[in-house]
Amino acid sequence: MSDLAWDFLYASCDHGSSKSESLFRKVLARENPRGRRMLHVGDNPGADIEAPTRLGIETHHCRQASTYFAGLLQREGSIFPLISPAVAYGQRLDDGLRSLRRCVANRLPAEADAFALGATVIGPMMAAFDRFVSEEVAKLSNDGRQVAVAFLARDGFLSHRIWMAHDHQPVGYTEINRRAAALAAADAPAGFTSLFAGIQQIDHAATIEILGTDSPGLRAFFARQPGGFTDGEALCLKLPTLLGKEAVGKLARSMRAGLLEHMRLTIPGFETATDLVLVDLGYRGSVQKGLRQAMKAAGLQTRLHGLYLLTKDDSLEADDGDTARGFIDDLTVSPQTKLAMLTNIAVLEQLCSAPVGSVRSYRNGEPVREPDVRNAEQLELSRQVQAGAIHFAEQLDAFTAGGLYPFANRETRAAWAATLLVRLLLMPTDDELLLLGSARHDINLGTKATVPLADQTKATDWMTAWTFSEAVSMPAPPMWPAGSFSAVSPIDGFSYILSGCGLLPREIHDDIPCGQIDVTLVDKTVARLAKIRCRRTGNNDLRLHIPLSRQQGIEAVAIPLGQIASRGLLRGITLQQHDKLLHHHNAAEVERVAAERLHAVGIRFEDDLFVAEPDGKLIIMPPPLDAAYAIISVLITPLAVGRPMSLAEDNPDHAPVALPSLGTRR
């Protein structure tokens, strides 16, 4: 195409006329095309189609991006420079990916449904990953190795389907999860670490479900734990003793035999392979690590090579000739951004997952699965998204035949795949929130629990209790915190992505000291004053943290609301309880204080809006405390001219009781 050159050029600025006016008449008059044979290609219905048609010129309409899809592209354009600052090219140099996606989007019957999400977002991202996998497998094969490939269920289901849509070499679809791999290697030195490490709280029933076995020692151990719960690290240390060495060995050998028989049955060329490629979404290579130990115990020397969509690079380990590589690795996005992506990755897992329960064990090489606890609507949602992704893969083949392939450059495709994924996970549109927000994530590992992907109420409560930087680290569930904050407001959603990329200035967005007030604490016998620091938030709200202890026996807290603001909004009041709250507030549940526990003296309320007299007080009647300590958090928006001003931490006076404002100058 490089030998093509234009014969003439008409610019509206040179001829003083636009296409919708008389520019086409001037072209016809001067060039006099033979028999008036001319084809005009354009995207504007008026200037490019209607105007030339009136003059007898043939036209071809290339549809513009719709308002919906144009908005999607704008979001991606804002994210690209945030997460790819080291990429040495502009966001428009995407090797034609945006053009291809727009062509696909323009042919869809609807743009804001599950199929469209698959065709315009999930499909392009997974097709880029497919190209990465294909190239890596080819490299291994070119070294003269006998290479077998296995896509790991359940999360590798969509990746496998896209691979098969391109008619690549025969591969396996193998049902191995973290539990199966860990139990198959339970008699190795690492023991149960990969299975239970990182679990904050677990009880006896959940442990039995995961292990598939019980023992008197295990029952006695949990009977001694406060509330019947322990953490995963403590359980890992005790399990070999609680179960007994012989029982652990039997458990591992049984799972190992079933797992290897399943691999022989499902992976073409497994028996003769010198190298086995494992393809999965990622992230820490825990399945690969468990398989390595299990295969070593079985005397198999096959090298393992993990190829993952997304990786936590510092958690990947490979030895004995093994390798582990991520498509979106630390060279594509920063580890901090990666952590934000992984915190929200359950959304992608649900969309890519197989429509069956997770594998529990094996019988004659066939998987024995858990019941699938996801409802029919959620499974249908995933099915439609995957159908859309396959549709994109099929369209990609057609465009490739025409000479357009947007995934030829490794750096470009990784950067844009990361952009598409970050945009979906961390900056969802309202349509995506409605589509995905009510879905639930099934924890599996033997449990039947499901937890919400998004929870707008929890996000609101945490933003009432703590600064935004603290709120974004609220404990799971929900599994989609970015979606939860986006459901509160678009600006909170955007703040979440800035925080995830390390670009949210804490001095601006978080709380700054802004004076002190005297709060009255009332117990059964006496009332006393306590100085409480006011803090101004980045949204111009005021936050109070009032610490309590069960030993104090506080029955009422009186806040001089009239001294803080004569008019305002009471955004919310929350309570947290913990036996070591000052050090563990992120581990304590945030609960709203019920309206019936609030009383007003000298304050008139209309819903959340209040008008307070100078001595007006808000009375909070806290419930009896279950834990040793508690914090009541109050969030207020003053409605006055100007805004509260922050005061330096080292100001000895901090502030007068009446909080200062920056008024308007006349």
Phi, psi and omega in degrees: 000350185290344183272359179284142177216150181279146180272324178206157183225126177244117177252134183300328181292330179283331186253002176063030181205145177268172179296326182285350179258258188238012183296320179296324179296321179293321178297313181297320183292321186273323185268333177045063181301139185303123178063022182055030179277111182208140177239126177249129180249128180197173184246351182268120185302324182278297186291325186264340184243303185294313184298308179291330180298322180297337180262008178083014179272132176291149183225157171227120185268116170265110186299140174287160173298136179293167177302320180296309185288326176298322176296322177298316180295324177295319178298316180296322179296327178283333182279323186308309180289340178290320187258348183233054184293340184268353182288129189271040176205161182283167183291341180280344180272077185246018179060029175090005183297315181297318179297317179297316180296322180293320177299317179295316182297323182292343181260003182275144178292329178217153188249346186244024179251182185295319180299318180294322176301318178293320185285328187254343183236298184293317181301308178301319181294315182287332175292323176295319177296321179300319178296320177300313180297315181301316180293320181292321177296319179297322178299314180297318182294327180291343178278007179083015180272156172268106190253129171247152184233135178226125172270130188268125177279153007266337188290340179274009184298310181292320177302319179295319180295320179292321175302313182294330179294337179266001178057049175283187179298157179300135180225168178257151169244107194242128184270091176228126175242181184298323181294313181299316181293320181292317180291327178293341179243022185294336180270006174277168183304326181290342177058231185262013187302312184294341183272321188247343182299136180095346177285124184284325185207131180211146180246183184295315183298316180294324179296318178297318180299319182288314184281329186076017180206165181218169177202158176301321179297322180293318179296318180294322181299312182289333177295334181273349184277141178301121181072003180080016181240151172219176177259162186298322182295315179296322180294319180302318183293328187267335189304315181304323179284318183294323179272327184097141184302319182295319180293321178297316179298318179295318179299315182293316182296321180295313180293322182296316180297316180294319181296313181294323176296321177296319180295319178297326183283328190253344185253111178300131177077014184298319185295326185258000185287136170272337183221135179241123178266129178251124182246129184202169174295328179130194032219330181250004178069028185293323178294317180298319180296316179295319179297320180301314180292321180294317180290325177295318178296332179271001178081017179266130183257009180303129178285143181248137180229109179273128175242116190235144177298314186222133185228146165264093196302323183287354177260352180281134177226140178212134177217182178056033181084000178285160174221160176213125184226144176250140175292308173261094185249192183289348174275346180266310176228161182289155176303327180293315176297321179301319180298319177296321178296314181294328178296334184248011191289345181302331178300311180294321180301317181294324182284333183263352191283156175288152182276045179219166176290163181286149182294139181251320179196192182225147176224115183055037178084352180265144181288138169257116189256157169287158171298142177277115186271359177284144182280170186297323181296319181291321177295322178293323176301312179297320180299317181292319178300315180293324177297321177294321179296318177295322177301317178298317180300321179291321177293326180299319178300320180294319180289327177297320178298334179271006176096005179252118175222108187278001185246021183288324182270122186297315183293319181296312184293324179293317181296319181282328174298318177297320179297316179298319182290316179299317180301315181293313185288318191254342179224063182290151173281168177299323179298318180291326176297316178293325183287318190251340191298330182272356179291161181235152182257127179268125187287330185052222188058024179101349181267164178251013186281143169235146180230153184291145172289309182238148179212094182297322182296316180295319178298318179297315181297320180291326176287339172288319187279326191221170177297164182298319180298328176280324181295323183292345177262021179301145183291151175284154352288164013281160180273352179234071182299324179299317176296325179295316180288325176295329178290334176289310176193152178301323182291326176292324176296318179292324176298326179297315182292324175297319177296317180296330179268003180073027185242015180262110181293114184294327182296331180271316191271333184268184187281140178237137178306137186213051176097179180224154173225161176263118177258139181265125177253126185242124172252199185293335189238335190212156173244136180220156182268145175225129179282125181240131180282133171273145178230136177266131180271169177295342178266011178073018172273169174241135183238138174241136171245117183247107181281140177228161172228151179298327181296329180293328182065039183290130180253341180207146176234123181251120181252125180285076186298326180296333177284337181274314182202134177284332176224147179177185176244132172271102186290324180168160176226128182233164179226135172235142179231141178195149179288342176224055194298322184300334181254347187228038183295333178287344180265354183263134179296141176263122179238143179285143173278125185296149183299328182291349178265008180247137178222152183236138175234115181075023180225135177251123181252141166228100192057237182270348181279135180228152170234122188243140169287162183305327180256017181294141183231143172259123182256124177248126178256093184291148177289163174303135185279136176271337182248174184291327185227160177208159173228125170265127178247133181235129180241126186230142172247106176293138178249087182210167177291140181082195180212154176299140182258140177286152178236143183300146180302327186269007175293117186296333181267345182062300178178157168292167182298317176284117188291135184287150175229156175266101184279171178279143178264140181255000000 
